[in-house]
Amino acid sequence: MKISLQELMWNLQLSELGWLVCTAIFIFPFVQVQSLHEASFMTLMGVATIIAVNGIVVGQVVKILYTPENGGAVAAATTASVGAVTGLSLDRINGLTAIAFAFGGHVIFLEVLSEMKRPQDFRKALFTSQGIMLSNYLLIGVFGFLAYGAAVQSPITMSLPSNTVSSKIAHLCLMVHVLVAYCIESYVIVIGLEEFLDSKAPRIREALYGKSPKIGWAVLSGMVLVGSVVVAFCVPNFGDLMSLYSSIGIFSLSFAVPPLLWMVYNYDSMTNASVVLHSLLVVGAGTAGLLGLGASAQTILSQLRMRFLAV
């Protein structure tokens, strides 16, 4: 989101910390949403804006691919990209964990289920949303690498021609989309903090929420926002944090724990083939998580040394 603001306000000269603070100030009013029902309209905005971004990116990519003078450059870049993904390295492992992060929405599944008017439709909603996400990522991933090859930037909107109307619209839409995603994630974290205070520190909860629930929510959401700014300043590359989170949480919760629990409760009725399949899923997810944890931790530590120790 900071990148989108910088692209939209490129003539404003601020330090990195200044941009982060501006972003936090801009976000703060939106994280005061205290239920997913209140966020329904924002969610629709998030969907609409990412569709707009996809349309702009695909249109630009098609323009590049069908420009005759770009044919050789595109082919060379694509060939270089294919060669770049062979073998195993920190960047490639982090790339795989970043892909896993893209499907890490399970952290709000229970909250969504609890607030649905028809909870029995959750399975339908789950498969529909994941199908849309997969189609979206494939569309942008394939077209992005076809057009820019190994030179493609993250996010892909950074590869668009700068200072054009279409790129400004794309960055604006992407900023709104990220804003919606942050608000939903912040809601989940604040709810968790409330539950923690209820059970472990009821006096603090009473002090925060005694006069007004809105004040208490504003304090907790503000604390989460400040924490986000601190983390973003210390680790400027969000992709590395995505990889770390994927390694610790997503590979375990999404890929390892479900088949493991299924085996624990249904082992007597499972066929040998099913046991082997579930065991492979658990071992594969565990291995990927450990590899990702090592790669992301090493990358983050290297960035921290560069930022604070100038090593």
URMOKA-V436974 format. One record per backbone hydrogen bond with DSSP energy under -1.0 kcal/mol. NH is the residue of the N-H (numbers start at 1). CO is the residue of the C=O. If there is no record, write none. Layout:
# URMOKA-V436974
NH:CO + NH:CO
This chain:
# URMOKA-V436974
5:1 + 6:2 + 7:3 + 8:4 + 9:5 + 12:9 + 19:15 + 20:16 + 21:17 + 22:18 + 23:19 + 24:20 + 25:21 + 26:22 + 27:23 + 28:24 + 30:27 + 31:27 + 40:37 + 43:39 + 44:40 + 45:41 + 46:42 + 47:43 + 48:44 + 49:45 + 50:46 + 51:47 + 52:48 + 53:49 + 54:50 + 55:51 + 56:52 + 57:53 + 58:54 + 59:55 + 60:56 + 61:57 + 62:58 + 63:59 + 64:60 + 65:61 + 66:62 + 67:64 + 70:67 + 71:68 + 74:70 + 75:71 + 76:72 + 77:73 + 78:74 + 79:75 + 80:76 + 81:77 + 82:78 + 83:79 + 84:80 + 93:89 + 94:90 + 95:91 + 96:92 + 97:93 + 98:94 + 99:95 + 100:96 + 101:97 + 102:98 + 103:100 + 104:101 + 107:104 + 108:105 + 109:106 + 112:108 + 113:109 + 114:110 + 115:111 + 121:118 + 122:119 + 125:121 + 126:122 + 127:123 + 128:124 + 129:125 + 130:126 + 131:127 + 132:128 + 133:129 + 134:130 + 135:131 + 136:132 + 137:133 + 138:134 + 139:135 + 140:136 + 141:137 + 142:138 + 143:139 + 144:140 + 145:141 + 146:142 + 147:143 + 148:144 + 149:145 + 151:148 + 152:149 + 158:155 + 159:156 + 168:164 + 169:165 + 170:166 + 171:167 + 172:168 + 173:169 + 174:170 + 175:171 + 176:172 + 177:173 + 178:174 + 179:175 + 180:176 + 181:177 + 182:178 + 183:179 + 184:180 + 185:181 + 186:182 + 187:183 + 188:184 + 189:185 + 190:186 + 191:187 + 192:188 + 193:189 + 194:190 + 195:191 + 196:192 + 197:193 + 198:194 + 199:195 + 200:196 + 201:197 + 205:201 + 206:202 + 207:203 + 208:204 + 209:205 + 210:206 + 216:212 + 217:213 + 218:214 + 219:215 + 220:216 + 221:217 + 222:218 + 223:219 + 224:220 + 225:221 + 226:222 + 227:223 + 228:224 + 229:225 + 230:226 + 231:227 + 232:228 + 233:229 + 234:230 + 235:231 + 240:237 + 242:238 + 243:239 + 244:240 + 245:241 + 246:242 + 247:243 + 248:244 + 249:245 + 250:245 + 251:246 + 253:249 + 254:250 + 256:251 + 257:252 + 260:256 + 261:257 + 262:258 + 263:259 + 264:260 + 265:261 + 266:262 + 267:263 + 270:267 + 275:271 + 276:272 + 277:273 + 278:274 + 279:275 + 280:276 + 281:277 + 282:278 + 283:279 + 284:280 + 285:281 + 286:282 + 287:283 + 288:284 + 289:285 + 290:286 + 291:287 + 292:288 + 293:289 + 294:290 + 295:291 + 296:292 + 297:293 + 298:294 + 299:295 + 300:296 + 301:297 + 302:298 + 303:299 + 304:300 + 305:301 + 306:302 + 307:303 + 308:304 + 309:305 + 311:305
